Amino acid sequence: MSFLNKLGKDLGTAAEKARFEADKALKVNRMGSELGDLTNRVQQATASIGTKVMQMHSAGQLQVPELEELFNQVHALQAQADAKKAEIEALRAQQFGAGAAPAAPAAAPAGGPAPAPFSFAPTEPAAPGAAPAAEDAVPKFCPNCGAASQGAKFCPACGTKLG
């Protein structure tokens, strides 16, 4: 067999292999897409079952001791969601003006302590004859995010230039 015949046969085999691999990749992608669609449909059907089970439980038509813990978790999460919706609506209803009440502090996340409220300490006027503070003094706390600066020129938390 001549060199050119062997080369032609090898190129033909390589082209057939490339076509096979391309067809295989196309089929795998198509089947992967079908699998994703089926998985989404299973999740939707499972969610529908869960919704129906919750409705039956709330109506007193379903009492399954093994599921009581999950029912209680769902009810607690729903109560948190309802409270958050009410908080959002209250914020939306607020109007700017003299009679506007300050916003209520955010509720602590479930399972965690409430954050300590932030307050500014009153400043005392400078004593007579005292030298004024240097203009280029670096603040102890970032004016943007409130993080301690530790004398740095840039905030270690948010990157704001200090001083």
Secondary structure in CASP SS format (residue, H / E / C, confidence):
PFRMAT SS
TARGET T0000
AUTHOR 0000-0000-0000
METHOD secondary structure of the structure
MODEL  1
M C 1.00
S C 1.00
F H 1.00
L H 1.00
N H 1.00
K H 1.00
L H 1.00
G H 1.00
K H 1.00
D H 1.00
L H 1.00
G H 1.00
T H 1.00
A H 1.00
A H 1.00
E H 1.00
K H 1.00
A H 1.00
R H 1.00
F H 1.00
E H 1.00
A H 1.00
D H 1.00
K H 1.00
A H 1.00
L H 1.00
K H 1.00
V H 1.00
N H 1.00
R H 1.00
M H 1.00
G H 1.00
S H 1.00
E H 1.00
L H 1.00
G H 1.00
D H 1.00
L H 1.00
T H 1.00
N H 1.00
R H 1.00
V H 1.00
Q H 1.00
Q H 1.00
A H 1.00
T H 1.00
A H 1.00
S H 1.00
I H 1.00
G H 1.00
T H 1.00
K H 1.00
V H 1.00
M H 1.00
Q H 1.00
M H 1.00
H H 1.00
S H 1.00
A C 1.00
G C 1.00
Q C 1.00
L C 1.00
Q C 1.00
V C 1.00
P H 1.00
E H 1.00
L H 1.00
E H 1.00
E H 1.00
L H 1.00
F H 1.00
N H 1.00
Q H 1.00
V H 1.00
H H 1.00
A H 1.00
L H 1.00
Q H 1.00
A H 1.00
Q H 1.00
A H 1.00
D H 1.00
A H 1.00
K H 1.00
K H 1.00
A H 1.00
E H 1.00
I H 1.00
E H 1.00
A H 1.00
L H 1.00
R H 1.00
A H 1.00
Q C 1.00
Q C 1.00
F C 1.00
G C 1.00
A C 1.00
G C 1.00
A C 1.00
A C 1.00
P C 1.00
A C 1.00
A C 1.00
P C 1.00
A C 1.00
A C 1.00
A C 1.00
P C 1.00
A C 1.00
G C 1.00
G C 1.00
P C 1.00
A C 1.00
P C 1.00
A C 1.00
P C 1.00
F C 1.00
S C 1.00
F C 1.00
A C 1.00
P C 1.00
T C 1.00
E C 1.00
P C 1.00
A C 1.00
A C 1.00
P C 1.00
G C 1.00
A C 1.00
A C 1.00
P C 1.00
A C 1.00
A C 1.00
E C 1.00
D C 1.00
A C 1.00
V C 1.00
P C 1.00
K C 1.00
F E 1.00
C C 1.00
P C 1.00
N C 1.00
C C 1.00
G C 1.00
A C 1.00
A E 1.00
S C 1.00
Q C 1.00
G C 1.00
A C 1.00
K C 1.00
F E 1.00
C C 1.00
P C 1.00
A C 1.00
C C 1.00
G C 1.00
T C 1.00
K E 1.00
L C 1.00
G C 1.00
END
